Amino acid sequence: MTNDTDVYDAFGVHPTDGNKQWLGRMGTRRAILRDGLTIDPASLAYCPHEWLDERGYVDIERVREFPLMFML
């Protein structure tokens, strides 16, 4: 298993003050933009494609099943 997929932190807009808010998940650029969220380019990390769910986000259960550190 190799760290072959780039992933980023997903940010949304806080409903009360309009500031950027981390949503507690990471995903591919395509998934984050598709869902109308924003990307923090500084949060770039790499993970195995086996860790991604069908929507393109890192699935913590899969991470536990196939443990391997993120590579920055």
Secondary structure as GFF3:
##gff-version 3
##sequence-region A 1 72
A	DSSP	beta_strand	5	13	.	.	.	ID=ss1
A	DSSP	beta_strand	20	27	.	.	.	ID=ss2
A	DSSP	alpha_helix	29	34	.	.	.	ID=ss3
A	DSSP	beta_strand	38	47	.	.	.	ID=ss4
A	DSSP	three_ten_helix	49	51	.	.	.	ID=ss5
A	DSSP	alpha_helix	60	65	.	.	.	ID=ss6
###
